[in-house]
Amino acid sequence: MDKFSELKAAAMSATPGPWEWFTSNSMARLSSTPSGKDGDVLSAFRASDGVPCVSVSQRDMAFIAAANPAVVLALLAELEAKDEQNKLLMREIEHGKKLRVNMQNNADSLSERIAELERANQAQDDHINQQQDRIESLEKKNGDLGRSLGAAEKRLATPVRLPEKYNMKMAGDKSTKSMFYGHNSAINDSAKAIRAAGFTVEGGEQDGQTS
């Protein structure tokens, strides 16, 4: 059994307190009077029931012996050490709480930053998708333009068929010659305009003459 347990057991077995000790001047009402020497100072005391006692029981003497100064000082030192340990533990707990708050704040900041990056990435993805749609639209339009251009080139490569011109040698009178000349002139003018537009002309050149 340790000293703390021994002292506790002795205190529980001793006469309940509080105890009051008396000087020799206050002991006249008792059957005997202490000598006043240092060794007699505890030979008379009053317990919690208020009844003065001249002699001390064996249990009380055991408690008095157990509660010697060395034991009391050792217990007080132990209590002081535990008190310091408790203070140190409380400081560590407070430090831990601050660390936990800081970690929580950092976690919140990190979560917010991650959310911002996710929103930025989503916006970037949306922009990329829009650009992809735009590229596909332009490619489709270019394809349509290419087909239209191919059709136009095909039409350009196809000669324009003009009516045949009259052979002026076949004209009889002056009126017929005039009519033949107007017809051939109109065909010649049409051929020039068509060639200027980039097309080729076919026909309309019976004899190459307008008169």
C-alpha angles and dihedrals in degrees: 000000000000124000093257092056092044092052091046092051092048092050092050091051096046127086108286115256167248093107124197123197124209134216121227090260091062096047099076090103092057125086091245134023127222114242092239093242121133091255093056099050094097096040092094124041141145120235129207092282090063095238112134115232126204098187128045122230122237090250091052091048089050090053092047090051092047092048093060119151094256092055093045092048091047091051091047090050090050091050091048090050091050089047090054090047090051090050090049090047091050090051090050090048091051090047089050090051091052090048090050091050090049091047090049091049091048090048090051091048091048092049090050091049091049089050090051091050091048090051090048091049091049091050090049091049090050090050091049091049090050090050090048090051089048091050091049090049091050091047090052091048091048089050090052090047090049091052090046090049091049090051090047091048088050090051090047090051090052109085118234109244112225127190117267117262122240119256105243090208088066092058114108116188130021094264092055092048090052091051092047091049093051091048093049093045091053090051092048091051091048091050092052092049093047093049090048088056090056100258128122122237128222125190128002092102105099096147102349090242132117095189 
